[in-house]
Every structure is written in C-alpha cells, then in structure tokens.
Amino acid sequence: MPVIKSYNLMYKGMMVKVKIDKEAIQLSEKSHSKSTERYYDYDWEKFQNYCLIKYKSDPLDADDVDSAYAMTINYITALRTDPKFIELKGKSEKKRPKKTRNPYSSTPYRAATIRRIVASIIYKYRINGFAFDKAHPEHLTLSKALKSISIADKAVEIGQAKGLLKKDIKLIIDQLDKDNNKENNDKTIIRDKALILVGFYSFCRRSEILGIKKEHITFKEKNAFIKIPYSKTDQTGEGRYVNIPKKNDKYCAYKALKKWLEISQASNERFIFNKINKSKRVENDTVRSSDLSYVSLTAANFTLMLKQRAKNAGFSEEVCKKISGHSLRIGAITEARMNNVPIHEIQKQSGHKTPKMIDQYTQISDIEEANAADKI
C-alpha cells in the first residue's frame, strides 16, 4: 500500500496563508435548513442597515475582527435600548409588497431572539474570513452582554408568550365561525381557522406550520399525518410525522384543513398557508414568482393574524401583546401536560429532543399513558 504523508504548510521557513475557496463557502452555507438560512439572511440584512446608519459602512468593511466584535456588541445593545434601532424589528430593505405595520414591533428584542441574531452575524462573519472564536478577548465581552440580557429578561418577564389553551382556541374558533356566517365563506377566515387548529393540534413550531406543503399531508379515515421535513432541532432533514386526529366537533383540525385545501386548490409543491389578496384570491399557482416568500405567509403575518383573531374574540389588549407565534405550541403542550399525557408522547408530536423545554411550560407530575393529540 502507498505511504500517505501529511505536510505542514510551512516550507523552507515560509508560512503559507490559505483562504477558503468560494465553492467551500457556498457549500457551508447550505448546511442549514432553508428556514434557518432565510432568518440568517434577514438578521444579517438588518445588521447591515444598522452599520450603514451608525458607521456609514458595511459590516464586512471592518478593519479587523476587533472592530467586527465591537459592531456586533454595539448592535445588540442598540436593539435593547435605542428606539431608533428597535424600529428595525421586522423590517427589511428587500423590495416586497407593502406590509401592514406591526403594532407590536416597538418592544425590545427578547434574549432568545438576540442570541439567534448573534449566531447569524457570527456565521456570516466567519464564512467571510473573520476569526470569531472563543479565544478572542472580545468574545468574553459578547458572552457577558448576552448573559446580562438573558438575566434582565428573566427578571422582568418582558413580553412572556401566552400559551393558548383549548378553552382559548374554542373562543377564537367560535368567533371565526360567527364572522364566517356573516361573510359567507370568507377564504381568509377558512384559512385562519385551519391554520390555528392545525397549529394547536400539531404541537408544531411556527416555522414548521408555515413550511407545510400539500405533498406533506396524508389523509386517513380517522386522522391525517403531516410530514415535517425540517425543524430547528432537525437541520439534516430526517423529518418526523405529526398526527392530526379527526374529531366530531367544530374544533376539528382535520376537517378544517381538508376544507382549506379544497378552497385554496394548492398544488403539491407549494406551501398551503398562503396570502390572500384584496380580490379574495389565494396567491399560490396564480402568482408567477420564483420567490415563495411573496406568496406564503411570513412569521410576522402569522403572529399578527393570531393576535387579531384573539382580539376579535374578546381577548384584552394586554393579553394580545403576550400572544406570539409560539402561543399555539406552548398552549397545546401545556394542555397535554394538564391532561396527564406522558412526556415521551408529547416529545414525539412536538419534536423536542429532551423534556427540558416541556418541563418549563408546566410543572405537572403523575403522568399517565395517552396519545398526545387525541387526549386534548
């Protein structure tokens, strides 16, 4: 067998400086799920906006990694304290159709969101040759800043998400049905009913719900299975299936989903929860666009819809402020724990790798065996 030798990059006393190939960078960028890549791009875009306003410079024009760290630390501080930069929340410079202003975008970013933003920034810096690592002196400063924000969030419970329990879901669906009778099968109401019920009974994250395509859904006689190909804790795309049980009441996610698919006439490769224009047309195959973000609901659309539907159902303004895109998932898991559903069954439906986050929702013990979705 041939002898394989390894070589040092020092030759005749000279150090060789090697840069990462463009193709290798592009390959590394594809290591994340599409939804993660999209959020990373949006986070970086907002950071660019900040640097252009604050320093009249692009963040990649930083002289060295020290300056890049300083830009990052100053940015996350501004997101918590400076109203001018808090207004960047939810905004994008990309040319998109005009959106309704988010009335809840004036609050500071939560610690979890800021950690994601920092991860996005560090990732973009690293693939562009900036040596962000734990050994750098400023990394400790960054870590302390993030820890301080987390402590502040925990102390004052800024905007803690409200979990929508089954009784809350019933109130919202009852109001939707009343509105639908007045509007005579309004497509937006039918879509929102399906979206809320599927979101609740699937135990899914907001990004997972908005990523559902028709080809992911299989209807059986007594239930439907939805394949979740990617998630926050499943970047490699192993996938999981969630169960949507068929129920004999008007709060049935199975029937609501089936009705929406019939009305929307979504094709297999398109996201099923799409925008509806002023002409009451569902923007799916009728829209000629390669960018599906024009067509599918965004995370902000989803949250605003949920807040508005709750407000219409009589929820107070204070409660509506605490409703987030996570409220359906939190509520469903809490309801399941209250009904003595075993944690392992909740994890199978929700996609949690460990029970740690589930335990944070509620501290109920004495769990008995049951099916997570069928029990609530």
Secondary structure, DSSP 8 states (H G I E B T S, - for coil): --------SEETTEE------HHHHHHHHTTS-HHHHHHHHHHHHHHHHHHHHHHSS-GGG-SSHHHHHHHHHHHHHHHHH-HHHHTTTT---S--------TTTTS---HHHHHHHHHHHHHHHHHTT----TTSHHHHHHHHHHHHHHHHHHHHTTT------HHHHHHHHHHHHHHHHHHTS-HHHHHHHHHHHHHHHH---HHHHHT-BGGGEEE-SSEEEEEE--BTTBTT---EEEEEE--SSTT-HHHHHHHHHHHHT--TTSBSSB-B-TTS-B-STTS--S-GGGTB--HHHHHHHHHHHHHHTT--HHHHHH--TTHHHHHHHHHHHHTT--HHHHHHHH--SSSHHHHHH----------HHHH-
